[in-house]
Amino acid sequence: MANILERGGRWRALVRKAGHQKCETFSTKAAATKWAARVEAEIEELRSSGIMQPRGLSVGDLIDRYIQELYPTKRWGRSKSADLARLKKELGSIAADKLNSSHIVKSFRERSAEGAGPVTISAQAGYLVGVLKVARSLWHLDVPLQAAQDARSALNSVGLVGKSQRRDRRVSDSEIARVSAAMQNENGTIPYPDLIRFALATGMRMDRS
């Protein structure tokens, strides 16, 4: 049974059930009671489905387990590995059950201020959602997937998340020649001009899957 208490003209709802504990404050008793009833129903649904609290686990722990279990069967490129490492650096210390949309939005706002573009932020936000989806569906952990999805929507609404800009022209032969000449003058044994021609001919690019 939830505890509904009045404090300073506001109503505090505290739910303790099946090892779960959640607390929120509302302006009215009716809102607090409605929220508590919904949370208790969600906890009961989680218990019946076998979902467990991620006690003692951090966001970094989830990322590590995601990499350990999924990478051997579905290898991805260096770009995704770098993005996951960045997520762990920025959000990894937060307890998995305490992560909320404010944490995520704040982190990506800071990334934007540092110069990260909408495409980069979109990819990293998507990878975070992916980690939480796996944690919930495969590991049966009660992680804040909805909070991550809400944060991504919020970031999209203010233009911090976006798609690559469509290119309106092709590189010219003279530009290719200048780049190839510059790379030819670099020290080393790597045949950069040949690699440039191969990349242009095949359209291959770094994998972000």
N, CA, C and O of each residue as an XYZ file, in Angstrom:
836
protein
N       0.846     -1.185      0.000
C       0.000      0.000      0.000
C       0.884      1.238      0.000
O       1.836      1.319      0.776
N       0.580      2.203     -0.861
C       1.378      3.417     -0.954
C       1.113      4.348      0.222
O       0.020      4.365      0.789
N       2.133      5.120      0.576
C       1.989      6.149      1.599
C       1.820      7.503      0.916
O       2.666      7.904      0.116
N       0.744      8.203      1.222
C       0.473      9.526      0.670
C       0.529     10.526      1.822
O      -0.319     10.495      2.714
N       1.520     11.408      1.807
C       1.732     12.324      2.919
C       1.760     13.766      2.438
O       2.291     14.058      1.366
N       1.188     14.668      3.230
C       1.212     16.090      2.897
C       2.416     16.742      3.555
O       2.657     16.565      4.750
N       3.175     17.504      2.759
C       4.342     18.211      3.280
C       4.435     19.582      2.623
O       4.667     19.696      1.420
N       4.253     20.609      3.427
C       4.382     21.966      2.916
C       3.406     22.315      1.816
O       3.744     23.049      0.887
N       2.196     21.794      1.915
C       1.197     22.102      0.899
C       1.280     21.244     -0.345
O       0.486     21.424     -1.268
N       2.214     20.321     -0.392
C       2.337     19.393     -1.521
C       2.182     17.966     -1.011
O       2.298     17.708      0.187
N       1.917     17.043     -1.931
C       1.621     15.668     -1.551
C       2.713     14.739     -2.066
O       3.042     14.729     -3.253
N       3.263     13.961     -1.140
C       4.354     13.035     -1.445
C       3.823     11.613     -1.459
O       3.232     11.137     -0.490
N       4.052     10.939     -2.595
C       3.613      9.549     -2.743
C       4.836      8.647     -2.695
O       5.784      8.835     -3.457
N       4.813      7.667     -1.799
C       5.909      6.717     -1.646
C       5.368      5.311     -1.831
O       4.459      4.880     -1.121
N       5.939      4.602     -2.797
C       5.508      3.237     -3.086
C       6.638      2.278     -2.756
O       7.750      2.415     -3.266
N       6.349      1.310     -1.901
C       7.279      0.211     -1.603
C       6.537     -1.086     -1.861
O       5.546     -1.405     -1.204
N       7.051     -1.834     -2.847
C       6.347     -3.072     -3.206
C       7.317     -4.019     -3.896
O       8.016     -3.628     -4.831
N       7.356     -5.254     -3.438
C       8.151     -6.319     -4.077
C       9.596     -5.906     -4.314
O      10.181     -6.220     -5.351
N      10.168     -5.197     -3.341
C      11.556     -4.788     -3.468
C      11.778     -3.511     -4.242
O      12.910     -3.037     -4.330
N      10.726     -2.938     -4.810
C      10.816     -1.689     -5.550
C      10.471     -0.527     -4.617
O       9.641     -0.669     -3.719
N      11.099      0.596     -4.830
C      10.757      1.798     -4.081
C      10.815      3.007     -5.007
O      11.841      3.282     -5.630
N       9.700      3.722     -5.087
C       9.626      4.912     -5.929
C       8.890      6.007     -5.172
O       7.975      5.744     -4.392
N       9.320      7.259     -5.427
C       8.738      8.381     -4.690
C       8.612      9.584     -5.612
O       9.524      9.880     -6.383
N       7.487     10.274     -5.531
C       7.258     11.495     -6.307
C       6.426     12.458     -5.481
O       5.724     12.047     -4.558
N       6.506     13.747     -5.813
C       5.740     14.778     -5.118
C       4.803     15.476     -6.099
O       5.181     15.758     -7.236
N       3.580     15.752     -5.650
C       2.548     16.333     -6.518
C       1.863     17.509     -5.821
O       1.965     17.686     -4.607
N       1.171     18.295     -6.618
C       0.487     19.464     -6.063
C      -0.850     19.108     -5.426
O      -1.360     19.862     -4.597
N      -1.428     17.956     -5.808
C      -2.710     17.541     -5.236
C      -2.649     16.102     -4.758
O      -1.840     15.308     -5.239
N      -3.509     15.778     -3.810
C      -3.572     14.422     -3.286
C      -4.083     13.467     -4.354
O      -3.637     12.323     -4.447
N      -5.028     13.953     -5.161
C      -5.590     13.099     -6.213
C      -4.518     12.672     -7.205
O      -4.486     11.516     -7.627
N      -3.635     13.603     -7.582
C      -2.563     13.283     -8.536
C      -1.587     12.288     -7.920
O      -1.132     11.363     -8.592
N      -1.266     12.478     -6.641
C      -0.353     11.571     -5.952
C      -0.940     10.174     -5.856
O      -0.242      9.181     -6.066
N      -2.232     10.102     -5.537
C      -2.899      8.799     -5.408
C      -2.961      8.084     -6.752
O      -2.754      6.873     -6.827
N      -3.246      8.834     -7.813
C      -3.332      8.242     -9.152
C      -1.975      7.705     -9.584
O      -1.881      6.607    -10.132
N      -0.926      8.481     -9.336
C       0.423      8.038     -9.705
C       0.802      6.780     -8.935
O       1.337      5.835     -9.513
N       0.525      6.764     -7.628
C       0.887      5.614     -6.804
C       0.185      4.344     -7.279
O       0.783      3.268     -7.309
N      -1.094      4.481     -7.651
C      -1.840      3.323     -8.136
C      -1.233      2.794     -9.430
O      -1.131      1.584     -9.629
N      -0.832      3.709    -10.306
C      -0.235      3.291    -11.578
C       1.100      2.595    -11.343
O       1.387      1.570    -11.962
N       1.911      3.148    -10.454
C       3.218      2.556    -10.169
C       3.062      1.173     -9.549
O       3.796      0.253     -9.907
N       2.127      1.013     -8.632
C       1.899     -0.296     -8.014
C       1.465     -1.318     -9.052
O       1.880     -2.475     -8.998
N       0.627     -0.893    -10.004
C       0.188     -1.797    -11.065
C       1.364     -2.193    -11.956
O       1.478     -3.349    -12.363
N       2.238     -1.229    -12.256
C       3.410     -1.517    -13.083
C       4.344     -2.491    -12.374
O       4.886     -3.405    -12.997
N       4.531     -2.293    -11.065
C       5.410     -3.180    -10.305
C       4.851     -4.595    -10.276
O       5.597     -5.567    -10.397
N       3.547     -4.706    -10.117
C       2.915     -6.023    -10.115
C       3.082     -6.707    -11.470
O       3.307     -7.915    -11.548
N       2.969     -5.914    -12.533
C       3.158     -6.467    -13.883
C       4.601     -6.921    -14.070
O       4.856     -7.975    -14.652
N       5.554     -6.111    -13.568
C       6.960     -6.486    -13.668
C       7.241     -7.774    -12.908
O       7.961     -8.646    -13.395
N       6.674     -7.891    -11.721
C       6.898     -9.084    -10.902
C       6.351    -10.326    -11.588
O       6.985    -11.381    -11.566
N       5.188    -10.204    -12.191
C       4.586    -11.358    -12.860
C       5.352    -11.754    -14.119
O       5.320    -12.913    -14.532
N       6.040    -10.789    -14.724
C       6.785    -11.083    -15.956
C       8.223    -11.493    -15.687
O       8.957    -11.832    -16.616
N       8.635    -11.464    -14.414
C       9.992    -11.875    -14.068
C      11.027    -10.776    -14.169
O      12.223    -11.049    -14.065
N      10.592     -9.522    -14.371
C      11.519     -8.401    -14.441
C      12.081     -8.119    -13.052
O      11.343     -8.111    -12.067
N      13.409     -7.885    -12.978
C      14.080     -7.688    -11.695
C      14.675     -6.285    -11.605
O      14.967     -5.654    -12.621
N      14.848     -5.815    -10.387
C      15.520     -4.545    -10.158
C      17.021     -4.702    -10.431
O      17.616     -5.706    -10.038
N      17.637     -3.719    -11.099
C      19.082     -3.803    -11.379
C      19.917     -3.337    -10.194
O      20.732     -2.425    -10.333
N      19.727     -3.946     -9.042
C      20.413     -3.513     -7.827
C      21.936     -3.660     -7.967
O      22.446     -4.694     -8.399
N      22.628     -2.602     -7.590
C      24.087     -2.643     -7.607
C      24.705     -2.472     -8.977
O      25.930     -2.483     -9.099
N      23.890     -2.313    -10.018
C      24.402     -2.174    -11.378
C      24.372     -0.715    -11.804
O      23.415      0.007    -11.521
N      25.413     -0.294    -12.478
C      25.478      1.055    -13.023
C      25.201      1.013    -14.527
O      25.151     -0.061    -15.127
N      25.023      2.175    -15.119
C      24.864      2.240    -16.574
C      26.112      1.685    -17.251
O      26.025      1.028    -18.288
N      27.265      1.954    -16.660
C      28.509      1.406    -17.208
C      28.526     -0.112    -17.201
O      29.027     -0.730    -18.140
N      27.984     -0.721    -16.150
C      27.897     -2.182    -16.087
C      27.029     -2.722    -17.222
O      27.353     -3.744    -17.827
N      25.927     -2.031    -17.506
C      25.052     -2.469    -18.592
C      25.758     -2.383    -19.938
O      25.634     -3.283    -20.768
N      26.501     -1.295    -20.154
C      27.235     -1.129    -21.404
C      28.292     -2.223    -21.550
O      28.458     -2.796    -22.627
N      29.000     -2.506    -20.463
C      30.028     -3.565    -20.517
C      29.408     -4.920    -20.866
O      29.945     -5.667    -21.685
N      28.286     -5.222    -20.243
C      27.638     -6.516    -20.499
C      27.101     -6.565    -21.932
O      27.173     -7.602    -22.590
N      26.570     -5.453    -22.404
C      26.071     -5.365    -23.786
C      27.193     -5.695    -24.770
O      27.006     -6.485    -25.695
N      28.353     -5.085    -24.562
C      29.494     -5.326    -25.447
C      29.952     -6.781    -25.338
O      30.193     -7.445    -26.346
N      30.067     -7.260    -24.112
C      30.569     -8.617    -23.886
C      29.671     -9.673    -24.522
O      30.169    -10.652    -25.079
N      28.363     -9.490    -24.446
C      27.450    -10.520    -24.928
C      27.069    -10.367    -26.397
O      26.847    -11.367    -27.080
N      26.989     -9.136    -26.894
C      26.500     -8.946    -28.251
C      27.596     -8.833    -29.292
O      27.418     -9.273    -30.427
N      28.740     -8.245    -28.919
C      29.779     -8.025    -29.928
C      30.279     -9.321    -30.575
O      30.486     -9.342    -31.788
N      30.481    -10.400    -29.811
C      30.977    -11.628    -30.461
C      30.044    -12.196    -31.526
O      30.500    -12.844    -32.468
N      28.736    -11.955    -31.383
C      27.791    -12.514    -32.347
C      27.343    -11.504    -33.400
O      26.869    -11.890    -34.469
N      27.492    -10.206    -33.103
C      27.110     -9.161    -34.048
C      28.140     -8.045    -33.980
O      27.933     -7.015    -33.338
N      29.247     -8.277    -34.657
C      30.344     -7.315    -34.589
C      29.961     -5.998    -35.256
O      29.313     -5.980    -36.303
N      30.375     -4.896    -34.630
C      30.102     -3.582    -35.207
C      31.414     -2.826    -35.397
O      32.483     -3.290    -35.000
N      31.307     -1.666    -36.007
C      32.494     -0.900    -36.359
C      33.073     -0.095    -35.215
O      32.524     -0.035    -34.115
N      34.221      0.531    -35.522
C      34.923      1.318    -34.511
C      34.099      2.510    -34.050
O      34.218      2.946    -32.905
N      33.274      3.032    -34.930
C      32.477      4.201    -34.577
C      31.524      3.891    -33.423
O      31.421      4.664    -32.471
N      30.831      2.758    -33.515
C      29.916      2.384    -32.437
C      30.678      2.079    -31.157
O      30.231      2.441    -30.068
N      31.816      1.422    -31.277
C      32.617      1.127    -30.095
C      33.038      2.418    -29.398
O      33.003      2.509    -28.171
N      33.436      3.419    -30.193
C      33.838      4.709    -29.616
C      32.660      5.405    -28.954
O      32.807      6.015    -27.895
N      31.483      5.313    -29.581
C      30.291      5.952    -29.014
C      29.873      5.280    -27.702
O      29.475      5.958    -26.755
N      29.964      3.962    -27.649
C      29.637      3.255    -26.413
C      30.624      3.623    -25.304
O      30.236      3.777    -24.146
N      31.894      3.762    -25.663
C      32.898      4.160    -24.679
C      32.609      5.568    -24.158
O      32.790      5.849    -22.973
N      32.162      6.442    -25.047
C      31.825      7.802    -24.637
C      30.611      7.798    -23.709
O      30.592      8.518    -22.711
N      29.607      7.000    -24.028
C      28.437      6.882    -23.161
C      28.832      6.403    -21.768
O      28.336      6.905    -20.759
N      29.728      5.428    -21.732
C      30.166      4.908    -20.441
C      30.899      5.981    -19.651
O      30.737      6.081    -18.435
N      31.703      6.781    -20.338
C      32.444      7.849    -19.673
C      31.500      8.903    -19.102
O      31.697      9.374    -17.982
N      30.471      9.273    -19.871
C      29.592     10.363    -19.468
C      28.505      9.920    -18.485
O      28.163     10.665    -17.567
N      27.960      8.714    -18.668
C      26.800      8.276    -17.881
C      27.048      7.011    -17.073
O      26.195      6.591    -16.291
N      28.215      6.404    -17.260
C      28.474      5.088    -16.691
C      28.424      5.002    -15.188
O      28.126      3.935    -14.651
N      28.707      6.093    -14.479
C      28.743      6.039    -13.018
C      27.359      6.103    -12.378
O      27.226      5.874    -11.176
N      26.328      6.413    -13.166
C      24.966      6.536    -12.635
C      24.369      5.154    -12.407
O      24.486      4.275    -13.261
N      23.734      4.961    -11.263
C      23.057      3.690    -10.993
C      21.997      3.441    -12.054
O      21.267      4.357    -12.433
N      21.909      2.206    -12.534
C      21.004      1.891    -13.642
C      19.551      2.228    -13.323
O      18.802      2.654    -14.202
N      19.153      2.038    -12.064
C      17.762      2.306    -11.719
C      17.506      3.773    -11.373
O      16.367      4.157    -11.108
N      18.568      4.601    -11.373
C      18.417      6.028    -11.072
C      18.539      6.909    -12.311
O      18.270      8.109    -12.246
N      18.938      6.334    -13.422
C      19.075      7.104    -14.655
C      17.734      7.692    -15.050
O      16.721      6.994    -15.038
N      17.720      8.982    -15.404
C      16.478      9.612    -15.847
C      16.740     10.494    -17.059
O      17.888     10.679    -17.464
N      15.679     11.035    -17.634
C      15.806     11.817    -18.852
C      16.639     13.073    -18.635
O      17.311     13.534    -19.558
N      16.606     13.636    -17.423
C      17.403     14.836    -17.140
C      18.895     14.537    -17.247
O      19.649     15.340    -17.798
N      19.326     13.393    -16.726
C      20.728     12.993    -16.857
C      21.135     12.945    -18.329
O      22.186     13.455    -18.718
N      20.289     12.326    -19.126
C      20.623     12.091    -20.532
C      20.634     13.399    -21.313
O      21.566     13.661    -22.074
N      19.609     14.216    -21.130
C      19.536     15.496    -21.845
C      20.717     16.381    -21.463
O      21.334     16.995    -22.333
N      21.037     16.452    -20.184
C      22.160     17.276    -19.723
C      23.467     16.817    -20.362
O      24.264     17.638    -20.816
N      23.683     15.500    -20.395
C      24.913     14.965    -20.970
C      25.048     15.332    -22.443
O      26.118     15.747    -22.888
N      23.965     15.179    -23.197
C      24.051     15.458    -24.625
C      24.054     16.954    -24.934
O      24.584     17.362    -25.968
N      23.483     17.767    -24.074
C      23.610     19.223    -24.235
C      25.082     19.638    -24.080
O      25.579     20.491    -24.814
N      25.752     19.028    -23.127
C      27.170     19.304    -22.929
C      27.979     18.831    -24.128
O      28.921     19.505    -24.547
N      27.619     17.676    -24.685
C      28.310     17.174    -25.877
C      28.120     18.142    -27.038
O      29.054     18.395    -27.798
N      26.910     18.684    -27.176
C      26.639     19.651    -28.239
C      27.464     20.917    -28.046
O      28.000     21.466    -29.009
N      27.567     21.382    -26.799
C      28.354     22.582    -26.512
C      29.826     22.364    -26.825
O      30.542     23.312    -27.150
N      30.282     21.112    -26.729
C      31.679     20.784    -27.035
C      31.927     20.669    -28.534
O      33.071     20.563    -28.974
N      30.840     20.691    -29.320
C      31.004     20.636    -30.768
C      30.432     19.409    -31.446
O      30.501     19.308    -32.671
N      29.869     18.474    -30.699
C      29.268     17.285    -31.317
C      28.032     17.697    -32.114
O      27.209     18.476    -31.635
N      27.908     17.172    -33.327
C      26.789     17.511    -34.177
C      25.563     16.656    -33.933
O      25.638     15.660    -33.214
N      24.431     17.031    -34.522
C      23.184     16.286    -34.345
C      23.270     14.820    -34.752
O      22.630     13.969    -34.135
N      24.056     14.514    -35.787
C      24.178     13.128    -36.245
C      24.909     12.280    -35.198
O      24.505     11.155    -34.903
N      25.987     12.837    -34.644
C      26.740     12.132    -33.603
C      25.880     11.890    -32.373
O      25.860     10.788    -31.825
N      25.170     12.925    -31.943
C      24.317     12.803    -30.764
C      23.186     11.822    -31.012
O      22.819     11.052    -30.124
N      22.633     11.849    -32.216
C      21.564     10.907    -32.567
C      22.052      9.469    -32.455
O      21.351      8.609    -31.923
N      23.258      9.211    -32.961
C      23.809      7.856    -32.910
C      24.021      7.408    -31.470
O      23.654      6.290    -31.109
N      24.611      8.271    -30.641
C      24.899      7.897    -29.268
C      23.617      7.710    -28.457
O      23.523      6.794    -27.640
N      22.633      8.582    -28.684
C      21.347      8.425    -27.987
C      20.683      7.116    -28.408
O      20.072      6.429    -27.589
N      20.808      6.778    -29.687
C      20.240      5.527    -30.171
C      20.917      4.315    -29.566
O      20.255      3.324    -29.259
N      22.230      4.381    -29.391
C      22.948      3.265    -28.790
C      22.562      3.092    -27.324
O      22.469      1.967    -26.833
N      22.336      4.202    -26.626
C      21.899      4.110    -25.231
C      20.537      3.432    -25.146
O      20.322      2.562    -24.302
N      19.624      3.831    -26.017
C      18.310      3.185    -26.063
C      18.471      1.695    -26.355
O      17.781      0.863    -25.767
N      19.386      1.365    -27.269
C      19.619     -0.033    -27.617
C      20.116     -0.860    -26.441
O      19.677     -1.993    -26.239
N      21.036     -0.289    -25.664
C      21.553     -0.991    -24.478
C      20.425     -1.254    -23.490
O      20.316     -2.352    -22.944
N      19.585     -0.248    -23.260
C      18.499     -0.396    -22.288
C      17.433     -1.372    -22.789
O      16.829     -2.091    -21.993
N      17.199     -1.399    -24.102
C      16.240     -2.363    -24.659
C      16.712     -3.792    -24.412
O      15.927     -4.657    -24.023
N      17.996     -4.029    -24.642
C      18.555     -5.366    -24.418
C      18.484     -5.724    -22.936
O      18.142     -6.850    -22.576
N      18.813     -4.750    -22.075
C      18.778     -5.004    -20.629
C      17.370     -5.381    -20.176
O      17.196     -6.226    -19.297
N      16.382     -4.755    -20.776
C      15.004     -5.025    -20.360
C      14.453     -6.307    -20.977
O      13.817     -7.107    -20.291
N      14.695     -6.500    -22.267
C      14.072     -7.633    -22.954
C      14.839     -8.940    -22.790
O      14.229    -10.005    -22.694
N      16.163     -8.875    -22.757
C      16.961    -10.102    -22.673
C      17.400    -10.427    -21.245
O      17.455    -11.592    -20.852
N      17.710     -9.389    -20.479
C      18.215     -9.633    -19.123
C      17.128     -9.445    -18.062
O      17.362     -9.686    -16.878
N      15.957     -9.019    -18.485
C      14.790     -8.869    -17.590
C      15.080     -7.932    -16.418
O      14.761     -8.232    -15.267
N      15.693     -6.789    -16.740
C      16.009     -5.781    -15.732
C      15.082     -4.575    -15.891
O      14.779     -4.145    -17.003
N      14.650     -4.054    -14.771
C      13.749     -2.894    -14.775
C      14.568     -1.618    -14.932
O      14.816     -0.900    -13.963
N      14.981     -1.350    -16.163
C      15.792     -0.165    -16.458
C      14.918      0.910    -17.114
O      13.885      0.585    -17.699
N      15.317      2.182    -17.025
C      14.491      3.298    -17.505
C      14.540      3.496    -19.016
O      15.012      4.525    -19.499
N      14.055      2.516    -19.748
C      14.036      2.610    -21.202
C      13.196      3.789    -21.673
O      13.603      4.520    -22.575
N      12.030      3.978    -21.071
C      11.153      5.066    -21.485
C      11.814      6.425    -21.272
O      11.618      7.341    -22.071
N      12.588      6.562    -20.210
C      13.277      7.826    -19.945
C      14.265      8.147    -21.061
O      14.376      9.300    -21.477
N      14.981      7.137    -21.546
C      15.931      7.343    -22.631
C      15.213      7.709    -23.923
O      15.674      8.571    -24.670
N      14.091      7.058    -24.184
C      13.317      7.376    -25.383
C      12.732      8.785    -25.302
O      12.713      9.509    -26.298
N      12.254      9.174    -24.116
C      11.726     10.526    -23.927
C      12.826     11.568    -24.116
O      12.597     12.614    -24.724
N      14.017     11.280    -23.594
C      15.136     12.212    -23.725
C      15.514     12.388    -25.187
O      15.809     13.498    -25.631
N      15.503     11.293    -25.930
C      15.845     11.384    -27.349
C      14.815     12.234    -28.099
O      15.175     13.016    -28.980
N      13.549     12.082    -27.753
C      12.506     12.894    -28.378
C      12.689     14.369    -28.031
O      12.516     15.239    -28.884
N      13.042     14.645    -26.771
C      13.264     16.020    -26.340
C      14.446     16.640    -27.081
O      14.379     17.793    -27.506
N      15.514     15.885    -27.233
C      16.680     16.371    -27.957
C      16.346     16.638    -29.420
O      16.837     17.596    -30.016
N      15.512     15.786    -29.984
C      15.092     15.967    -31.373
C      14.267     17.243    -31.532
O      14.391     17.947    -32.534
N      13.427     17.537    -30.545
C      12.547     18.704    -30.636
C      13.307     20.022    -30.602
O      12.820     21.034    -31.105
N      14.510     20.014    -30.005
C      15.300     21.250    -29.954
C      16.450     21.232    -30.952
O      17.328     22.093    -30.905
N      16.448     20.258    -31.850
C      17.415     20.231    -32.936
C      18.782     19.676    -32.593
O      19.718     19.824    -33.378
N      18.923     19.029    -31.420
C      20.217     18.456    -31.057
C      20.413     17.063    -31.633
O      21.520     16.525    -31.615
N      19.340     16.486    -32.141
C      19.393     15.186    -32.804
C      18.937     15.387    -34.240
O      17.938     16.062    -34.488
N      19.660     14.808    -35.180
C      19.277     14.989    -36.577
C      19.951     13.981    -37.483
O      20.771     13.174    -37.046
N      19.589     14.044    -38.750
C      20.155     13.156    -39.760
C      21.237     13.885    -40.540
O      21.346     15.109    -40.481
N      22.030     13.121    -41.267
C      23.074     13.716    -42.099
C      22.457     14.630    -43.138
O      21.393     14.346    -43.688
N      23.148     15.741    -43.400
C      22.670     16.643    -44.434
C      22.873     16.020    -45.811
O      23.899     15.403    -46.097
N      21.880     16.201    -46.634
C      21.969     15.644    -47.979
C      22.964     16.435    -48.811
O      22.923     17.665    -48.830
N      23.858     15.733    -49.499
C      24.863     16.394    -50.335
C      24.234     16.810    -51.664
O      23.441     16.074    -52.251
N      24.606     18.006    -52.122
C      24.002     18.505    -53.356
C      24.982     18.539    -54.522
O      24.659     19.074    -55.582
N      26.183     17.973    -54.339
C      27.117     17.908    -55.456
C      28.092     16.758    -55.258
O      28.242     16.241    -54.151
N      28.743     16.368    -56.321
C      29.759     15.326    -56.278
C      31.144     15.959    -56.271
O      31.340     17.059    -56.787
N      32.094     15.254    -55.685
C      33.464     15.732    -55.688
C      33.986     15.752    -57.121
O      33.698     14.847    -57.904
N      34.744     16.770    -57.459
C      35.246     16.908    -58.831
C      36.542     16.119    -59.001
O      37.206     15.762    -58.027
N      36.887     15.853    -60.273
C      38.128     15.130    -60.562
C      39.342     15.912    -60.077
O      40.307     15.326    -59.586
N      39.292     17.245    -60.215
C      40.441     18.048    -59.777
C      40.608     17.995    -58.261
O      41.729     17.998    -57.752
N      39.481     17.946    -57.540
C      39.554     17.841    -56.087
C      40.142     16.498    -55.672
O      40.960     16.424    -54.755
N      39.718     15.436    -56.356
C      40.270     14.110    -56.062
C      41.765     14.089    -56.329
O      42.530     13.514    -55.554
N      42.185     14.713    -57.423
C      43.599     14.739    -57.775
C      44.410     15.491    -56.721
O      45.509     15.069    -56.364
N      43.866     16.611    -56.222
C      44.595     17.391    -55.212
C      44.732     16.607    -53.903
O      45.791     16.611    -53.274
N      43.654     15.939    -53.504
C      43.713     15.142    -52.276
C      44.704     13.997    -52.435
O      45.502     13.736    -51.535
N      44.659     13.317    -53.567
C      45.565     12.194    -53.813
C      47.020     12.658    -53.810
O      47.901     11.981    -53.281
N      47.256     13.831    -54.414
C      48.628     14.353    -54.456
C      49.120     14.692    -53.060
O      50.270     14.417    -52.714
N      48.255     15.283    -52.265
C      48.646     15.634    -50.902
C      48.946     14.392    -50.076
O      49.913     14.365    -49.315
N      48.122     13.371    -50.227
C      48.330     12.141    -49.461
C      49.551     11.374    -49.967
O      50.198     10.662    -49.199
N      49.867     11.516    -51.255
C      51.029     10.842    -51.819
C      52.317     11.360    -51.183
O      53.309     10.639    -51.077
N      52.279     12.626    -50.762
C      53.473     13.232    -50.184
C      53.662     12.891    -48.715
O      54.691     13.216    -48.122
N      52.646     12.222    -48.117
C      52.772     11.828    -46.713
C      53.825     10.727    -46.571
O      53.952      9.857    -47.433
N      54.569     10.780    -45.479
C      55.556      9.722    -45.219
C      54.850      8.424    -44.871
O      53.746      8.456    -44.326
N      55.447      7.303    -45.167
C      54.861      6.017    -44.847
C      54.670      5.168    -46.094
O      54.909      5.606    -47.219
N      54.236      3.953    -45.859
C      54.100      3.000    -46.964
C      52.654      2.726    -47.350
O      52.393      1.927    -48.249
N      51.705      3.387    -46.675
C      50.290      3.147    -46.989
C      49.938      3.838    -48.304
O      50.176      5.038    -48.447
N      49.371      3.099    -49.275
C      49.031      3.673    -50.585
C      47.727      4.489    -50.531
O      46.697      4.057    -51.047
N      47.785      5.653    -49.910
C      46.577      6.449    -49.728
C      45.853      6.778    -51.034
O      44.628      6.662    -51.076
N      46.548      7.184    -52.106
C      45.821      7.477    -53.355
C      44.998      6.296    -53.862
O      43.881      6.474    -54.348
N      45.557      5.082    -53.748
C      44.817      3.885    -54.171
C      43.598      3.664    -53.274
O      42.530      3.285    -53.755
N      43.761      3.901    -51.972
C      42.646      3.729    -51.042
C      41.548      4.755    -51.325
O      40.360      4.445    -51.231
N      41.949      5.960    -51.667
C      40.962      7.001    -51.984
C      40.155      6.595    -53.214
O      38.928      6.698    -53.215
N      40.833      6.141    -54.247
C      40.126      5.708    -55.468
C      39.213      4.516    -55.191
O      38.108      4.434    -55.726
N      39.686      3.593    -54.349
C      38.865      2.426    -53.999
C      37.618      2.849    -53.233
O      36.520      2.363    -53.505
N      37.791      3.759    -52.274
C      36.645      4.226    -51.491
C      35.616      4.910    -52.361
O      34.414      4.710    -52.186
N      36.087      5.725    -53.310
C      35.150      6.418    -54.210
C      34.440      5.438    -55.135
O      33.255      5.601    -55.426
N      35.157      4.429    -55.593
C      34.578      3.476    -56.539
C      33.537      2.583    -55.871
O      32.536      2.219    -56.489
N      33.773      2.234    -54.615
C      32.867      1.275    -53.938
C      31.806      1.953    -53.088
O      30.786      1.341    -52.772
N      32.029      3.197    -52.716
C      31.071      3.876    -51.836
C      31.095      3.369    -50.419
O      30.152      3.608    -49.665
N      32.162      2.664    -50.030
C      32.254      2.107    -48.687
C      32.523      3.213    -47.673
O      33.210      4.191    -47.968
N      31.973      3.043    -46.477
C      32.180      4.003    -45.395
C      32.208      3.271    -44.074
O      31.904      2.080    -44.011
N      32.573      3.980    -43.010
C      32.665      3.358    -41.684
C      31.302      2.877    -41.221
O      30.306      3.591    -41.338
N      31.266      1.674    -40.700
C      30.023      1.078    -40.228
C      29.608      1.683    -38.898
O      30.442      1.820    -38.003
N      28.284      2.064    -38.737
C      27.774      2.606    -37.498
C      26.733      1.681    -36.885
O      25.997      2.101    -35.992
N      26.649      0.436    -37.338
C      25.611     -0.467    -36.841
C      25.885     -0.902    -35.425
O      25.108     -1.665    -34.852
